[in-house]
Amino acid sequence: MEGPGNGAGRMWLIQQRIDSEIGDSGLTRLSWMAAAHVEDSPGLTIGDLAGRLEVGRATAGQLVDRMVQGGWVERWASPDDRRAQIVTATPKARAMLEELAPRQSALEDEILQDLSADERRILLALLERIRARLGR
C-alpha cells in the first residue's frame, strides 16, 4: 500500500522536470502557460486568461503585470468594454514559445514513453477528470 501523498509527489517530480526545461527562458510555468494561451487566443482578456489558468482575476492581473514588465505581453483597453483589458503576446514571447515547443514535446514523449497510445489517452482522460474535480 502506498502512503498518502505519493501520487502528488510523483506529479511534483513531473512539474520539477518541466520547470527545469523552461527555467532558462525567464518564464515560470504559469507565465509560460499564460503566454501560450494569449498567443493561441487573440483578443483574450485578463478575465478570460484567469479562467483558462484556473486562477482568480487578481492573480491573473498580477501575473499579467509581471509579464508586461518582463516584455512578454502587452495589455490594451478593450474597444468593446472599457473595464476589460486585452492581453497580446509580444515578439519576445512568440519567439520563446517557438523555442520551447520542441522541448515540451520531447519532454512529454520522454515522460510518457513507456505508455501505449491507449494508456496515454486513458491517462489524459483521468487527469482531466481530476482537474475538473479540483475545479469544483
Backbone hydrogen bonds, N-H to C=O, Kabsch-Sander energy under -0.5 kcal/mol:
donor,donor_aa,acceptor,acceptor_aa,energy
6,N,3,G,-1.5
9,G,5,G,-2.7
10,R,6,N,-1.9
11,M,7,G,-2.1
12,W,8,A,-2.2
13,L,9,G,-1.8
14,I,10,R,-1.7
15,Q,11,M,-2.4
16,Q,12,W,-2.5
17,R,13,L,-1.9
18,I,14,I,-2.2
19,D,15,Q,-2.8
20,S,16,Q,-2.3
21,E,17,R,-1.8
22,I,18,I,-2.0
23,G,19,D,-1.5
25,S,22,I,-2.0
26,G,23,G,-1.0
27,L,22,I,-0.7
32,W,28,T,-2.5
33,M,29,R,-2.3
34,A,30,L,-2.4
35,A,31,S,-2.7
36,A,32,W,-2.2
37,H,33,M,-2.3
38,V,34,A,-2.8
39,E,35,A,-2.5
40,D,36,A,-2.3
41,S,37,H,-1.4
44,L,41,S,-1.3
46,I,85,Q,-1.6
49,L,45,T,-2.7
50,A,46,I,-2.4
51,G,47,G,-1.8
52,R,48,D,-2.2
53,L,49,L,-2.5
54,E,50,A,-1.0
55,V,50,A,-2.3
60,A,56,G,-2.5
61,G,57,R,-2.8
62,Q,58,A,-2.4
63,L,59,T,-2.5
64,V,60,A,-2.7
65,D,61,G,-2.3
66,R,62,Q,-2.2
67,M,63,L,-2.4
68,V,64,V,-2.8
69,Q,65,D,-2.3
70,G,66,R,-1.9
71,G,68,V,-1.3
72,W,67,M,-2.6
73,V,67,M,-0.9
74,E,88,T,-2.8
76,W,86,I,-2.9
78,S,81,D,-0.6
78,S,84,A,-2.4
84,A,81,D,-1.5
86,I,76,W,-3.2
87,V,44,L,-2.9
88,T,74,E,-2.7
90,T,72,W,-2.4
94,R,90,T,-2.5
95,A,91,P,-2.6
96,M,92,K,-2.0
97,L,93,A,-2.8
98,E,94,R,-2.2
99,E,95,A,-2.0
100,L,96,M,-2.5
101,A,97,L,-1.8
103,R,99,E,-0.6
104,Q,100,L,-2.9
105,S,101,A,-2.4
106,A,102,P,-2.5
107,L,103,R,-2.3
108,E,104,Q,-2.6
109,D,105,S,-2.4
110,E,106,A,-2.4
111,I,107,L,-2.8
112,L,108,E,-2.3
113,Q,109,D,-0.6
113,Q,110,E,-0.7
115,L,112,L,-2.2
120,R,116,S,-2.5
121,R,117,A,-2.2
122,I,118,D,-2.6
123,L,119,E,-2.8
124,L,120,R,-2.7
125,A,121,R,-2.1
126,L,122,I,-2.6
127,L,123,L,-2.8
128,E,124,L,-2.1
129,R,125,A,-2.0
130,I,126,L,-2.3
131,R,127,L,-2.8
132,A,128,E,-2.7
133,R,129,R,-2.3
134,L,130,I,-2.5
135,G,131,R,-1.6
136,R,133,R,-1.1
